[in-house]
């Protein structure tokens, strides 16, 4: 029994890590607080469900749906032509929907208000984040098993990614924002692509197509994840590889894409009068001014400042050519393009959030070079192995502590700087004068490219 446990410890972690996120939720009891779960952008991601299935009012015209003095259940964007619509796509509502359906029945059984916003709905939304976190870790493990990593290498990788990065935040105190759902879709996508390259079965390609279409529905620039497929097993960057991309493959993807996107086109036609939505766009990419340095090392939202363990993935890319040579260009190419696009967005810090949240969709892919580094750690001498594992453990603890700081407001979502970071370091409650130390970004200027 003990030997079986040792050989399957990584599978145990797939259950334990989401359980820890659930315990964090239970500790903070966020579902009991107004505007804690269905808050900010989640209003627009989630609003499709109660608007359609409770109020039968997708256009949100029958009422203001106001509660409290100045609070509204539905947040819609007002366009210049006077029309209104949710400014997010229905993708997250689709992923929330099984939990919404259960919550609605629970609300009926226990006489909660059947509004879509009472406690059963918020509680099951949080549960949906836990479920997709579990799903992401499960398929991340399957992906690493596919590449023949040992159980202890996989276990350490799962601990690093699951507890040592900001994805844990989005499975718990920042749920149900889209990041953990993208993490799950990305893990399943990468696994399906890996399986397709080994078996060429339609099922694998179909699953990959569904995942990529959903990822694009949640955040359109993630279409660049097609690079993971296109660069897979490319020996030289100038090669086309042995893709065998046929018209049948292309047809399958386009068919899946249109099926998944059709409800969104229909919604835009209903609310805005056009199947392609509104042409109004006041938000831009500034491809000639990507914020690479600030996005990686700045104290406002630097990826390696708030998620330092992801540096292991950068180091691991160098060694991946020997351990998993078919992924050398797929991982590197996707990382470079994703970084460039993500940090070229006008709002490169992506609002009030913990760390570089839009790097999270990359984590299942970057977990592969992390696993390569883990294999190097376990094969190293004891005098090196011990200190390295100790440092990793301390950085996992730092990540957990900073998530609690973020929840308490002592680590600000978009206004940190070096002075505030170091004065607040290691302290859960705000230090005296913390709010005066912050450097708030100018969103209007950033829209004009002055970032």
N, C-alpha and C positions, 0 to 999 in steps of 0.2 A: 504493500500500500504506500509506504514512504517513497519507494523508488518511482512508483507511478506519479506521486505528487511532485517529485523532483523533475520528472520528465515533462510534466504538464503544468508547471508552476505559471508559465505565461498565460495559460488558459484561465487559471484562477485569478490572475491579475485583471483579465478582461472583465471579470465580474466585480472585483474588489474596487478598482479605480472609479467606475461609475457609482458604486455604493458610497464611496467617500464623498463624491459630489452631491449625492442625495442627502447625506448626513449634514453637509454644509447648508443645503436648502432647508432641512428640518431645523437647523440651529437658528437661521435668520427668519424663518417663517414669512418669507416675502409674499406668498400668495394671499396673506391676510391684509396687506397694506395696499391702499389705493395707489395707482400709478407706479407700482414697483415691478410688476411683471408685464402687463400690457401698458408699456410706456414708450414714449418717443416714437421711433420708427416702427415699433411692433404694432402700433395702432394701424398703420398702413399695410403691413404684412398680413395681419390677422383679420382686419376688418371685413374681408370678403365673406368669411364664414358666418358671423352673426347677421350681416347685412342680407345675405342670401337665404340662409336656412332658418333664421329666427324672425327677422322682420320682413322678409320677402321684398327687399328694397335695395337692390344692388346700386341704384343710382343715388341712394341716400337722399330722397326728396320728401318723404312722408313726414319727417320731423327733424328738429335740430338734434335730437338724441342727447340732450344736455342733462348732466347730473351735477349737483353741487352748484356753487356760485359761478364758476367759470371753467367748468370741465366738460369735455365732450367725449363720447365713446368713439366717434368716427372722426378721423383726421383726413380731410381731403384737400387736394391742391386746387386752388382757384386759378384757372388759365385766363389769358388775356381776352379770349372770346367769351368769357363768362361761364364756361362750362367747368364742371368739377369732377374729379376722379381721384381714386387712390393713386399716389405717385410711386407705389411699389407694385411689382407684379404679384400674381396670385400663387407663386411657387411655394412660399412658406405655408400659406394656408392649405395647400395640397398636402404638405408633409405634416402639418398640425391636425389635419381633418380626422384621422381615427381617434385621436385623443379628445378632440372637440366633441365627437359623437358620444364617446363614453361619458364625458363630463356632463353633457346635456341630459343623459339618462339619470346620472347621479343627482343632478340638480332637481329633476322631477321627483325622484324617490324621496329626497330629504327636504323638499319644499324651499329650495333656494330660488331666488329670482331667476327666471328663465330669460336672461338678457344677453348671455354670452360673456358677461364681465364679472359675475359673482364668483365666490371662492372656488367652487368646483372647477370652473373653467380655467382660472389662473393656476390652480394646483396641477391640473392635468397638462397644462402647457409646460410647466416646469418638468413634469414627468416625461414629456415628449423629448425635451433636451437630454435628459438622462438616457432615454432609450436610444437616441441617435448617437450619443457619445459611446454607449456600449456597442452599437452597430459599427461605428467607425473603428473602435479598438479591435473588435472581432475580425473585421476584414483586413485591418493592418496586420494582425497576427497571421492571418491566412497568407497575406502577401509575403511576409518574411519567411514563413514556412516554405512557400513556393520556391524561394531562392536558397533553401537549404541552410538557413541559419540555425544554430543550436538553440535549445530552449532557454538557456541562461542568457545568450545574446539577445534573443527576442524579449525576454523578461526585462532586462536592463533597458532596452530600447523603449518598451512600453512604459516603464517608469519615467524615463526621460521625457517622452512625448506627452504621456497622459497626465503626469503630475508636475513636470518641470517646465511646462510651457503655458502660455496664456489660453490654450484650448480648455484647460480645466476651469478657468474663470467663466468661459462662455457656456460651460455645461452646468454652472452653479449660479454664482451671484450675478452674472450678466445674461442669464437665460431669460427668454428664448430668442435672442438675437440670431441672425442667420449663420454665424461662424461655425458652430458645432454641427449644424446640418450639412454645411459645405464640407466639413471634415469627413463626415460619414459618406457622403456622395463621392468625394475624392478617393477615399480608401477603397470603396467598392469599384469605382472606375479603374483605378490602377491595378487592382486584382483582376478585373475582367480583361483588361488589356494584356496583362501577363499571361492569363490563361489562353486568350485567343492566339497569342504568338506561339504557344506550345501545342494547341489542339486544332486551331482554325475552325472552331465550331461556331455556327450561327448564334447559338445561345449566348456565348461570351460576348460576341460583337453587339448583340442586341442589348445586353445589360449595360455595356459600355456606352452605347448610344443613348439609352435612357438616362444614365447618370450625367453624361456631358450635357444633354439637352436641359435637364433640371438645373445643373450648375449654371448654365447660361441664363436660365429663367430667373434664378436668384440674383445673379450678377453677370451681366452680358459679357464683360471683358474676359471672363473665364473660358471663353471659346478657345483661348490660347492653350488650354490643356490638351487640345488636339495634337500639340507638339509632342506630348509624351508618346502618342501612338506613332506619329510620323517619324520621330527620331529613334524609336526603339530599334535596337540591333543595327543601327547605322555604324559602320566601322570607321569611316572618316566623314567629317562634316560636309565634304563635297560629294559624298556618295548619296544615292537615293535609297540605298538599302534594298532589302528583299521584301518589300511591303506587300506585293501582290494585292494592291488596292484595286478592286474591280468595280465595275458599274453597279453590280449587285450590292457591294458594301455601301457605296455612295447612296444608292436608292434606299437601303434599309435605314441609314442614318437620317436622310431627309424625311422619310416617312415618319419615323419616330419623332423627330424634331417638330414636324407640323402637327402631329397628334397632340403632343404635349403643349405646344404653343397656341393651338387653336382657341381654347377658352380665353386666353389673354387677348388675342386679336378680336374675339367676339365682344369682350368687355370694353375694349377701347372703342369699338364701333358703337356700342350702346351708349357710352358716356361722353365720348369726345367726337363721335361722328366719323372716325377714320379707323380702319383696321390696323393701321400702324401707329396709332396714338397721336400725340401732339408733336408738332415740329418745334415748339418752343423749348429752348435749351439755354439756360443761363449758367451752366456748369460745364467745364471744359477740362481736357487734358492739355498740359503744356509740355509737349514732348521735347522741346528744345531746352527746357529747364527742369529736368527731373531732380528731385530733392534726395539724391542718393545718400550723401553724408548724413544729413539730418535724419533721414528715414532709418539709417542703420545705427548711428552712434550718437544722435542728439538726445538730450535729456527730456525734450518734450514728448517724444514717442519713438525713440530709437529701438529698433528690433533687438539688437544685441545688448542694449542697456537693460531692457525689461524681460528679455528672454535669452539670457547669455548662453544657455545650453545648446541653442541652435547653431552656435559656432562649430559644434561637433560635426554638423552636417556639411559645413563648408570644408572642413578638413577632410571629412570622409569622401568627398567627391574625388579628391586626388587618388585615393586608394581603391575607389570603386572599379576602376578599369581592370584590376586583377581579380577581384572577388566576383563582380557581376558585370563583365565587360559589355554585355548587350545594352546596359543602361547608361554608359558613360556620357553619351551626347544627349540622351533623353532627359536625364536629371539636370545636367548643366545647362542645356538649352532652355528648358522650361524655367529654371530658376532665374536666369539672366533676363529673359523676356518678361517674366512675371514681375520681377523687381522693377524693371524699367517702366512698365505700364502702371503698376501700382503707385509708384512714387512720382509719376508724372501727373497724377490727378491733382486738380486745384486744391482739394482738401486732402493732402497727402497723409495727414495724421488721422483722417477718418473720424472726426468728431470726438465726443467724449467716450473714450474706450480705454481698455487696458492693453498697452503695448500695440504693436503693429498687427491689428486684428485681421487685416486682409492678407497676411502671410499664412494664416491658418489653413486655407485650402491646400497649400503646398506640403503640409506636414507629413501626410502619408507617403508622399514621394521622397521627401527629405529624410524620412525615417530609415530608408534603405542605406544611405551613406552613414547614418548614425549607427546602424547595426554593424556596418563594416568596422567602424571605430570601436564598438563594443567587443568585436572579435579580437581586435588588436590589444585591447585592455586585458582581456582574459588570457591571452597568450603571452603577456609581458611578465617580467620578473616581479616577485612579490613586493620588493621595495618600491616599485613603480605602481603596481596595481593598487595597493592599499591606499596611498595618497590620492590617486586619481578618483577612485570610487568614493573616498571621503569628500573630495571637492564636489563631485556630482551630487552627493547626498545633501551637502550644504546648499548647493544652488537650487535643488528641489525644495528645500525648506524655505529659502529666500523667495522663491516664486509663490509658494503657499502664503507666506507672510505678506507679500506685496498684494496678493489678491484680497486679503483681509483689509489691508490699508486702503485699497481701492474702494471696497464696499463701505468703509467708514468715512471716506472722503479725505483721508490724510495722504493719499496719493491721487492727485487730480487727473481727470480723464483727458485734458487737452492743454493744460497750462503749466506743466512742470518745467523747471529749469535746473541747472546744476546746483545752484545754491539751495533751492527748496528740496531737491532730492537728498543731498547730503545732510542737511539739518534735520530732515525727517527720517533719515535712514535708521532702521531698527526700532522705530517708535510707532506704536499703533494709533495712539491719540495724537491729534494735531499739536505741534509745538507752538509756542507763543509766537504770534505774528506770521503764521504759516500763510494765511490768505493774502497778506501783503507782499509775500515773496513771489507770488505766482506771476507768470507772464502770459496773459490771455491772448490768443491769436485773433487777428482781425479778419473775420470771415469775408467781409465785403471786399477788402483789398486782395485777399487770396483768390477770390473769383476772377479778379482782374489780372492775376498772375503775379502779384506782389506778395510772395510767400516767405 
